[in-house]
């Protein structure tokens, strides 16, 4: 009987460990997705910042040309 109980507990523990491993794998997958999305968002933000700087530069150019004429 003791051996049966031990086997049952060992099986239960292995099942729990398998579930934990599955959840850990799922969490790492979700984390990878989040990291990818964050990287993509930062890339988009960087592009936006670059375009905004470029726009400001474009806006600055006519005023500097205007100042040079004055």
C-alpha positions, 0 to 999 in steps of 0.5 A: 500500500505504501508503494502504491501511495508513493507511486501515486504521489510521484505521478501527481508531482510529475503531473504538477511539474509538467503543468508548471513546465507548460505554464512556464513555456507559455509565459515565456512565449507570451513574454517573447511576444510582448518583447517583440511588440515592445521592440516593434513599438519602440521602432515605430516610435523611433520612426515617428521621432525621426519624422517629427525631427525631419518635419521640424527641420523642414519648418526651420529651413524656410524661417532660416532662409527668411532670416538670411534675406532680412 
